Every structure is written in C-alpha cells, then in structure tokens.
Amino acid sequence: MISRRNIRVKVMQALYTIATLEQEVKPGEPARLLQKHFDQSTELLVYLIHFFTEIPAYAETDAFVRSSKHLPSNEDLNVNTKISGNEIIWRIKEDVSYGALLGTIKPQQKLDKELVRKFYVQLCETPEYKKYISTPERNNQDEKAILDFILEELLLPSELFEAHMDELFINWNDDSDMVIQLLKSYIHKPGSLNFREIVSPDKMQFAKSLLQTVTEKSEHLEELIVPKLKNWDAERIAILDMIIMKMGVAEFLYFDTIPPKVSINEYIDLAKEYSTQQSGQFVNGILDNIHKELVQQGKLHKTDFRKA
C-alpha cells in the first residue's frame, strides 16, 4: 500500500527531527516519531475518502434545503438524489475497517462543508452527471464511472481542493500521490483496504530497521562520508544532505535485498526534492564514490547492522 519511497521520506523526516532537537533524544523517541508520520498518512487517507464521499451524499442535503424553502418550486421539490444512493459509496460507508477510524480520527470535524457544496453544485452542471441521473436504473459500471469523474475531473484538477488539503495536512505534498492512488483502488474495490495496516509488516520492518541502523551506526556512516567531502566542511553540509547520505550508505552496507544503484537513485531523487538545487548532484557524487570504494576494497558484504 505504501511504497519504499514513501517510507524513506518518513524515515528521513524522523531523522531530521531528531537531528534538530535541542534536548537529548529519549529512548524510543525515534520509533515514536516514525509512527507519528505513518499515523499522519492514515489520517490524510481517511479524510480524503470522507471528503470524497460527502460530495455524492450532499444530494440529500440539497434536496432537504430546497424543499424547505418558503415557496419551493416544482424543481425544488423534485431534486434527483440518485447519486446519494450510489452503491459503491454505500459499500464504503459500510466498511467496518473504515468506519472504525471515522470514530477515532473524526474527519467530519475538519470537513469544509461549503467546499463540499461547491463541488456538488459544480457536479450538477456537468453533462456526465445529467446523463447519470437521467435513468433510475443502476449498474456497477455507471456507479464507478460517475465517481471516477468526480475524482478525476472535479477534485484533482481543482486548485481550491489542492489548497484545502495542503492547509489541513502538512504531509499532503509528500503523500498525495500515494493516498490518491489508494482512493482510486478503493473506489473500484470497496473493503479492500486495511486501514489499521496501511504499511505492510515487511515494509514496516524495513522502515524501523533503516531508522535504527542510521541512528545506531551514525558515527560509522559519517566516517565513510567525511573523507569524500574533499573541499567541503562536514559541519557546513546541510543537515538533510548528511542524513540522506547516511541513509544511502546504510542501505549499501546493511540491506541485502536492495541493489546499491537503486539506493543511489532513490536518494538522489530525495535530495533533489527535499534539499537544495545542488543537492542531487552532490549526493550522487558522494554515494557513487563510496560505493565504488567499498566494492574495490571488498567491503560490500551486506549484513544486518546488529552483526556488523
């Protein structure tokens, strides 16, 4: 459900927080920080699903409001509410795993109801929606198609929606691609997500091991990096660049299922996206040199850091 790239980002962020803490790091604090990042991803996913499902559900609210007017028109008294009964939406709402988190995360407390209304009104003006409500019959293909339309054509291209999510969630930029893909899959197969385990056990183990390795082997990793800095002062290297390089070297040495070239490419991308403009090239040069030296010296024997 969550990619290794997302995991690396969250480990990187946890390490950065630790590196910038003014007080001494308490036992268990790194793991707690990492879990907090994963919890934020779950909260974001649950809110995204809730916001999305509230748009079709707003048809019932619209019908009630319009029928309650002092002098309702015939059109006000006959609002088509077919979409509020969309079978896929109801299967989502009946998902026990999702429902349990609605009660604990409470996305409804953050919901911008006026923004939901705006998207519903916008939806009602589209030919796709008018075609959908033109027949009382339901079929799975049409039920999916109208939901895909809401997501792909109304929400995702909207600057208002982007700004709303960015304002509510500091991890929106990091996790948006992941949670959007999860929502798309969920629409097509309601009940398919285990919201209590959006990180599979093997990937959670990777995350914890990477965090623990960089934390406990920090001095050794730095000893391999500093000689390659040449004219750079190690103390003036951006904290994030050093963390990224330590993570890369840690994968070289201690993670036997990950090819070094994969690690290098992953951390070049992270440096480009999260650090300075020059960081990608800088990190590439340092990691590539360390990798070549380890190979030449016959020291690239990947083993668990606890046995090294």
N, C-alpha and C positions, 0 to 999 in steps of 0.2 A: 504493500500500500504506500509506503514511503520509500523514496529512493535513497541510495547511499549518498548521493549528492546532498540531499536534504539533511541527512544525518551528519555529514561532515560540517555543514553550515552550523548546525546546532552545537556540535562539539566545539567548533571554533568560537562560537559566541560564548559558550560557558567558560572556555579557557581565557577569553578576553576579559570577561567579568572578573575572574579570579585574579588575573594579572594586574587589574586596575583597582582592586580592593585595597583600601588603606589599612585595614585591620588584618590580623592573622587569619588565615583560612581555617575554619573549624573542620574537624573530622566529618566526613560525609557531605560537606558543602558542595564539592564539585558534582557529585551524583545528584544532589538536590537541585542544583541549577540546571543540569541537563534535563531532568524530569520536568522542570518548570517549562522549558522550551517545548517539550513534547505535549504537555498539557495545553499550552497556548495553541498548538496546531489543532488539537481536538476541539477546543472552544471555537476556533475560527471555522472549522468544518461544520460544526453543529449550527452555528449562527448562519452560515451561508445557506444551508439546507432550509433552516427555518424561514429566512427571508424569502427564499425562492418559493416555498410552498404557500406563503402568505399572499402571494400575488393572485393565484387562482382562487384562493379562499375568499378574497376580497369581494368577489361577485355577490356573496350572501350579504355582506355589509352594505354594498352599493344598493342592492335590492331593498333592504330594510330602510335605509336612509331616504331613498327616493319615494318609496311608498308612504313614508311618514310625513311627507310634505303637507302643508296646509291645503293646497289644491293640486294634488298629483295628477299628472296627465295619464293618458292610457299607456303611454310608453313607460312612464314611471312605475305603473302598476304591473308591468309585464317585463321586467328585466330578466333576461335569459341567464340562468345560473348554472347552466350545464357544466361549465369548467370547474366550478367549486366541487362538483362530484366526480372529478377526474379520477378514474380508478387507480392510477399509479400514485397520485397524491395521497389517496386514502390508504394504500398499502404502505406508503412511507410513514404516515401518521400512526399506523397500527404496528409498526416495527417496535418490538419491545426494547431492543438494544438502544435505538434512537430515543424512544420515549423516556427511558431511564435517565438519559443525560439531559433531556429537556427539563426534568425536575431538579437537577443539581446545578447545571450550568446557567439555566434560566435565560436563554437568548431573547425571550419575549420582553425582558426588561430593557434591553438595548434597542429593540426594534424601532426603526423610524417609520411609523405608520403612514405619515404623509408621503414619504418616498414610495412606499408600497402602493398607495393610492395613485400616485402619478404614473407608475409603471402599469397599473391596471387600466387606467384611462387611456394610456398610450396603446396598450394592447387592444382595447376595444375598437380602436380606429383602424386597425390593420385588416387587409383583405383575408389574411390567414385565419384570424380569429373569427371573422364573419362567416367564413366558409365552415369553420369548425362547429359553430353553434347553429348552422343552417339546418342540420339534421339532428333529430333526437337520439338516433342510434349511436351506440358506442362500439368502437373496435380498438384493439390494442395498438394498431399502427397509428391511428389518428390521435389517440391519447398520448402516445410518445411524441408524435410529430409536433403537437402544439406546445408541449413542454420544452422540446428542443428549440423551438422557435423563440420562446420566452427567454431562454438562457442565451442562445447564440446571437439573436438579433436585437434583443432589448437590453438585457443586463450587461453582458460582457463588453459591448461597444460603448456603453454609457460612461461618460466622464463623471456624471453625478454618482453613479454606483461605485466607480473606482475611488472617488474622493471619500465617499461614505465608509467604505471598507478600510481605506487607508487611515482614516481618522479614528476608527474604533480599534483597529488591530495593528500593533507595531510590527507584527510578523507578516502582514499582508504581502509585502513585496517579496519576502522570502518564500512564502508558502502558497501564493495564489495559484501558480500553475498546478501544483500538486492537488490542492483541495478542489479546484475546478474540475480536474480530471476525475477525482473521486466522485464528485457530484454527478458528472456525466454517466459514469458507470452505474451509480446508484439509481439514477432515473430509469435506466434500462434494466436494472435488476434490483428492485427494492428488497431489502432484507439481506443483501449480500455483504454488508459491512459489519464488522465487529467494532463498534465504537470504543469499546474498552481496550482494544488492542490494535490501534492504527499502525503500530510498529510491530512487525512480526518478531518472535522471540530471537531468531538468528540475527536480525538487524539491530535489535536492542542490545544483544550481546556485543556486536561489533561496535556500537556507539559507546557502551560502557568501557570496553577494552581499549578503544582508541583514547578516550578521555583519561583513563587510568594510566595508560602507557606514557602519554605525553606528560602527565603530571609527575609520575614517579621517576621517569627517565629524563626529565627536563635537562639536568646538567650534562648528562652524556650526549644528548642530542645537540645541545649547544656547543659542546666540544668539537663535534663534527662539522658544525656550520661555521663557526667563527673563523677558522683558518681560510675559508673560501671567500671571505668578505673582502680580502685584499685592501683596497684603499678606504673601505667603509669602516667607520667606527661602530662596533657592535652596539654600543649604548645609544647610538643615534638612529639605529634601524627602527622603523615603525614597529610598534608592539605587535600589530596584526600580522605584518610580514614575517616576523620571527615565529609567531605562533603557527602560521601556515607552513613555514619551512620545517618546523619541528614535527608537525603532523605528517608531512610528506616523508621525512626521514624515518619516522616511527613506522610508517607503513612499509618502507623498504626493508627494515630490519626485523619486524615482528609480526607481519601479517602475510602468511604464506600463500593465501588464496588470491592476493591482489598483485598483478604484474606491476613492476616499477613504472613502466611507461604510462599505465593507467593512472597511477598515483600522481605522477608529474603533471599529466594533462589536467587532472581534476583540480590540483592546487594552483596551476596557472590560471584556470578559469576563476577560481575563488579570489585569487589576488587581484585579477582584473576588475572583478565586480565589486569587491568589498574594500579594497585598499586604494592606493594611488594609481595614476595612469601608468607610471613606470613599473609598478609592482609586478605585473605579469612577466615582463621580460627579465626583471631582476630575479624573481623566484625561479623562473625557468633555468636561468644560468646556474644558480647555486645548486638546485636539486640535481640538475643534469651532471654537474661536476662531481657532486658527492656520490651519485650513483655509479659513475664511471670509475671513480677511485675505489669504491667498495668492491666492484667487480674485479678490477685489476689486482687488488690486494687479496682477493679470495675471501673477503669478509661478508659477502652477501649470503649468509646462511640464515634464512628467516627462521626465527624460533620465538616462542612465547616470551614476552619481556620478563616474566617472573622467573624464567630459567636462564636468562642471559646474564 
